[in-house]
Amino acid sequence: MLVTTAFIISLFFAMNIGGSGAAATMGVAYGSGAIKKKPIALLLCAIGIFLGSLAGGEVVKTISSGIIPSSILTVKMVIIILAAAAISLFAANIMGIPLSTSEITVGAVVGVGVAYQTLYIQKLLFIVSIWIIIPIIAFTCTYFIGKWFLLMKEKYPYIEQGVWQKTFMIALIVAGFFEAFSAGMNNVANAVGPLVGAGLISVTKGTIIGGLFVAFGALLLGHRVLETNGKKITRFSPFEGCAISGTGALLVILSSIFGLPVPLTQITTSAIIGIGTAKSGFYVWQKRIVIQLLKVWLVSPVFSLVISYSLVKWLLDSDIYTVIAIISVCLATIGTLSLKKTITEDKRSLHENGGGI
């Protein structure tokens, strides 16, 4: 019964990974107009993700045994890790926010490691440093590419018209598919890695089954996240879309080869913001959706860590008092942030009305 539960949660998590990963792959092609219909964009995303999952074995090994010893990954522990990650990701998909599945999965694994006081600290710190560095690289690359392309358009005003426009459109679809491949290569491991670590399934079978369910999740749950990444941050031309998708795909595939779980959605969205900054200046950072994305990225690994740690203390250690204390702190924090937001909105309202009500 426990093994069946672990597989059900894993496959549910895999579907939500597909829903979240859709925006980080074909979202750019959809937002730029290269692909005009959502179903087509999501179908290409699903195919690319499944093919990429077949080459994701190295990342599976990292998730299964590179952060905590595989010896502590019992079936119950696998259920706790996957449940914590799935809850975090499902909430993000409901809100339409592209969330990093790698961050919440690693956060859930770390929560278990903290509860049992056994972590490979050096490996974890290296992974977290990569999370910080790669989005910065993506932003920097697309920012300078965007600036260069603006200069090119001044010299050659017709560079995005006629034959060139069609060429860029085709190249963008190819780049988007390439990025979907990278998503499968890196993110499917998040759903099946704990199962592999517990010896419930082999790496090969895990990547195949996980890839199928991630692909199905992209088709079923990816619509809102596709819209968020594709059209709510900034608009981009086909060439700019190629720069975004190509940069993201290259960085993620390189990371996957070395077995590093990286935040694909952060990388792609950072690349999108880089293009937007090159075009419009840092005004794009004032958009509420960008601020919301940054907040979710910061909170997501901590949120899944707290959930997995609390579940271990509650279900396995029967330490209900620790769980109550953690929940109390979380509620107090959320209440404080909500109060701060209300005060800020009230001040803005007063300012917009000239100090009156």
Secondary structure by P-SEA (a helix, b strand, c coil): caaaaaaaaaaaaaaaaaaaaccccaaaaaaacccccaaaaaaaaaaaaaaaaaaaaaaaaaaaccccccccccaaaaaaaaaaaaaaaaaaaaacccccaaaaaaaaaaaaaaaacccaaaaaaaaaaaaacaaaaaaaaaaaaaaaaaaaaaaccccccaaaaaaaaaaaaaaaaaaaaaaaacccccccaaaaaaccccaaaaaaaaaaaaaaaaacccaaaaaaaccccccccaaaaaaaaaaaaaaaaaaaaacccccaaaaaaaaaaaaaaaaccccccccaaaaaaaaaaaaaaaaaaaaaaaaaacccccaaaaaaaaaaaaaaaaaaaaaaaaaaaaaaaaaaacccc
